[in-house]
Amino acid sequence: MSEAGGGRGCGCRVPQRASWSLVAATAALYLMLATTVCTAGAAPMSREEKQKLGNQVLEMFDHAYGNYMEHAYPADELMPLTCRGRVRGQEPSRGDVDDALGKFSLTLIDSLDTLVVLNKTKEFEDAVRKVLRDVNLDNDVVVSVFETNIRVLGGLLGGHSLAIMLKEKGEYMQWYNDELLQMAKQLGYKLLPAFNTTSGLPYPRINLKFGIRKPEARTGTETDTCTACAGTLILEFAALSRFTGATVFEEYARKALDFLWEKRQRSSNLVGVTINIHTGDWVRKDSGVGAGIDSYYEYLLKAYVLLGDDSFLERFNTHYDAIMRYISQPPLLLDVHIHKPMLNARTWMDALLAFFPGLQVLKGDIRPAIETHEMLYQVIKKHNFLPEAFTTDFRVHWAQHPLRPEFAESTYFLYKATGDPYYLEVGKTLIENLNKYARVPCGFAAMKDVRTGSHEDRMDSFFLAEMFKYLYLLFADKEDIIFDIEDYIFTTEAHLLPLWLSTTNRNISKKNTTSEYTELDDSNFDWTCPNTQILFPNDPLYAQSIREPLKNVVDKSCPRGIIRVEESFRSGAKPPLRARDFMATNPEHLEILKKMGAASSVDAEDGLRFMQEMIELSSQQQKEQQLPPRAVQIISHPFFGRVVLTAGPAQFGLDLSKHKETRGFVASSKPYNGCSELTNPEAVMGKIALIQRGQCMFAEKARNIQNAGAIGGIVIDDNEGSSSDTAPLFQMAGDGKDTDDIKIPMLFLFSKEGSIILDAIREHEQVEVLLSDKARDRAAILKGKRIPSYIINSNPEVENEDQPSSENDSQNQSAEQMLPLPQTVGLADQESPGNPLESPSEPPSPADSEEAAGFAPSEQISSPTETQETAGLDGECTDLDNQLQDQPETEEDPSPNVSWGTKAQPMDSILADWNEDIEAFEMMEKDEL
C-alpha cells in the first residue's frame, strides 16, 4: 500500500525556471498571512506552549530513534514489544509488508533528514557515517520497487540534500563528498532492470543482487502493479538525474507516467487501482484517492513544482476535475468504477486518503480540504487513531493502525494555509494519543485494534521519517529550524528535495502526451494557484464555519453532504446532487432536478448519474446490520465440495441463515438476463437458475425464475473481471415493493466467481451446487453417498489420526489441480466460513485436472436419473455412513446419489495437502469482508 505523503508548493502555471522561487514566495505568503488570521473557534496558542509541544515531539523522536539504534540497528526496523530488530527471513513472514525490508538499515536511512529538521545535526553526521560504513545495497533480497524508491532512494537523496546544505554553512559535514549521492546512484541502477517491460511500467519487485527474471532472482513473473507503485517514481528518479547528470533515471520515470496517462479511462479521466504491466489493461477498475492510487496524483502536481513541466500540471488538473466530480462527496471520498463513475465501488474508505486534504491545500482548494480533514478528525476522536479502513457510517472496517502519518501531514498543511490555532490543538491531540496509547518501553507500537487498544510488534520506518517531521514543523517557528524549509519539496515519504533542481541538468527529452481532454469545468482552473481572497476571506470565522456542521457527524453517523450542498448554493457553487443526499421536501433539490438534462451537457450527465444512482441505491436503504456473505459450494464431480465461492446475499427471498441450505443442479436461464418470462422453463424446473445482472431489478429476475419452477437463483455480475477479493460485499435489494412473494434463495456472484461455475458447466455439463450461509464440510455433504474409497480415505477426519504428517505433506499441490480455476476459489473444510481464498499456483489444463482427480478426460458425472453404478479402487465401493460413525449426526440430504466411472488413481493423485487447506481456512476466518 502506498505511504502517501505531502509536499510543498502550488500548482501555478509559471515559467519553468521561476517555478521554485514562486513556490517559496507562496509559502512565505502562507506564513505571513497565518500570523494575521485567527479564527474564533480556538484561542491562540502561546509561543511557550508551542515550544513545550515541540520539545515533547523531540523527546518522542529520541525515544523511538534511540530504541531503534540501541535494540534494532543495523536491522531494518524495530520490534518495540520484544525490543529487538526485525530482520528479513528471521521473523515469520508478513507477506507484502515485508517487501519494504532489504537488510539495508531501512529505519536509519529513512530518518536521515528528519534528524536535520529536528536540529539534531550531530546525530545526523553520526548517522551518515554509519550508513556509509555499514549499509550494503547488494543483498540477495526481493524488495518492493515502490517502497525502496520512496524510503531508501528518497532517504539517501534527502540526506544528501541536507548534507550539502550543512556543508555550505561551514560547521558540519565538512568531510562530506557526495557519498550518499553515490549510494543513491548505485541503488538507482539496481532498480532500473524493473523497467524492462513493453509498457515501461516497472515490475513491482526486484532482487537487489540478481535483478529480474533470473532463476536466482525469485521474481519477475508478476503481471500486475498498482498505479501508485508505477506512478510514484518521478521525484526521486528525476532528482537523481538532476544531481548526477545521468538522464536515464528521469527518462524511465517519465515513460511510466506517460503510459499511465495514456491508459486513463477517457470518458471519466480516472485511473484504476491495479494495471497489467505488459498489456496496460486495468485489473482493478475501481478508482479513488486512497491506497493504490494516492501518491500518483500527488507526484503529478509535485513533479510540476519540482521540474516545471506544464504537462504534469495539465494532467493533475484533468484528474482533479474528475476526482471532484465523481469521488468527492464532501466530507467523504468514495471509490467509484472508472467506467461507471456515477456508481460507488465500495462503502468504506481507507486511512491513506488522509493525505488528500494536504494535497488540496497545495492546489489551493481549501474548503473541501477542511471538510474532509474535520471528518477524519472526528473519527480519530472516536477511536483515538484513524482505523485502516472505516465505513461511510464511520464504523471500523479494518481495525489496525500502523502509526500512519498522513493525517498529521494534512494537519500541518492546513495550519500553514489558514493559521488557525485549531490545527495546533489537533496536533496536540495526536501527540497525547501517541504517548497514551502507542508508547511502550522500547518505542512506539502500532495498534492491532483501535477498538481494544491492543498492540502489534511493529514500528515502521515511515513513523520516524514522516510523523515526527510534520508534528515538529507544526509547532516550530521559522527560527526553530536551521535552514529555510520553504526551499524544499516533500516527497511522499516526507524526504526533502531542493527546489533549485528545476534549473539543473534539464537535458531530458520530454514527450508531451497530454493532448486529449474531455470538456472540463473551467471553474476548476480558478483554483490553479492559491487565491488569498478565497483562502483567507475577511470572515474570521471562515474555517470554523466549514468545520462546525461536521462536529457531530461521526456520533450521528449521518455522513451526508446536504449541508455542503446548501452552503455551496449560498456561495454560488452548485456541486452535483447525489442520490444519497436527495430529499423530496427540499425545494433546492427539486430545483436541481428540474434543471437536469435541460441546461447543458454537464447537467445532462448529472441527471443520468442521478437516475442511475436512484435505481441502484434508493431501493436499498441499508439495513442497520450488513448481511453476512453466503456460500456457493460446488459438490459434484470433480469438486466434491472443495470449491467454495463467496456470494452476496439478497434482502428478499429465502434466508439461508434461518433455513436449510438449497441443493441442486444449475442451469442457465433464457433470456440470460431473466428480465422477462423464461423461454426454457423445462431447463430450470427443479434447478438453480443462473442469470446475468442488469436491465431489470433483482426482484423481477427472482420472480421470473421462480415462476419457471427454479428452486434458487444465482445472479452473475455483468462487470467483466469483478471479483470478491477486490470488491466489497454486494447485497441485492428489492424493488421497493412487497417481496414476500419471493420464496426461493437468491445469491450474487461477481464475474470471476461466476465464470468458475460457467466453465464447470462447459467442462462437465452437470454441475451440482449447495447454496448456504457458510460452507459445509465434505463429510456432511457426501453423507449417504456411495463413493470411491479413495475419496473417503483422503479425508483426515476418517484417516488414522496417528498417521505421520509427512504422509499428508507428500500430497502437496494436488489440491489445486482439480480444475483450472481463477485465484478467487476457496477450498472447503471442516467448519469453513466459506470466504474466498487466493490461490498462488498456476492452474493446470482441463485434461490434466481430470486425470489428476482420477478420471479420464472423457468421463462426465452421470445424471441423477441414470442407473446408480459406483466403482472405486479395484471396483470396490464404500458406504460413507460406515466411515462416519464417530461423526456428529447430520440431517439426511434428500438429493439423489451420484455415479462415477470405473477408472481410479492412487490417493496421492487427488484431493491432497489438507494441512495447506487448514492453514488457508485459519487465514480465511480472519478475513474481514
Secondary structure, 3 states (H helix, E strand, C coil): CCCCCCCCCCCCCCCHHHHHHHHHHHHHHHHHHHCCCCCCCCCCCCHHHHHHHHHHHHHHHHHHHHHHHHHHCCCCEEECCCCEEECCCCCCCCHHHHHHCCCCCHHHHHCHHHHHHCCCHHHHHHHHHHHHHHCCCCCCCEEEHHHHHHHHHHHHHHHHHHHHHHHHHCCCCCCCCCHHHHHHHHHHHHHHHHHCCCCCCCCCEEECCCECCCHHHCCCCCCEEEHHHHHCCHHHHHHHHHHHCCCHHHHHHHHHHHHHHHCCECCCCECCCEEECCCCCEEECEECCCCCCHHHHHHHHHHHHHHCCHHHHHHHHHHHHHHHHHHEECCEECCEECCCCCCECCCEEEHHHHHHHHHHHHHCCHHHHHHHHHHHHHHHHHHCCCCCEEECCCCEEECCECCCCHHHHHHHHHHHHHCCCHHHHHHHHHHHHHHHHHEECCEECEEEECCCCEEECCECHHHHHHHHHHHHHHHCCHHHCCCCHHHEEECCCCCEEEHHHHHCCCCCCCCCCCCCCCCCCHHHHHHCCCCHHHHCCCCCCHHHHHHHHHCCHHHHCCCCCHHHHHHHHHHCCCCCCCHHHCCCCCHHHHHHHHHCCCCCHHHHHHHHHHHHHHHHHHCCCCCCCCCCCEEEEECCCCCCCCEEEEEECECCCCCCCCCCCEEEEEEECCCCCCCCCCCCHHHHCCCEEEEECCCCCHHHHHHHHHHCCCCEEEEECCCCCCCCCCCCCCCECCCCCCCCCCCCCEEEECHHHHHHHHHHHHHHCCCEEEEECCCCCHHHHHCCCEEEHHHHHCCCCCCCCCCCHHHHHCCCCCCCCCCCCCCCCEECCCCCCCCCCCCCCCCCCHHHHHHHCCCCCCCCCCCCCCCCCCCCHHHCEEEHHHHCCCCCCCCCCCCCCCCCCCCCCCHHHCCCCHHHHHHHHHHHHHCCC
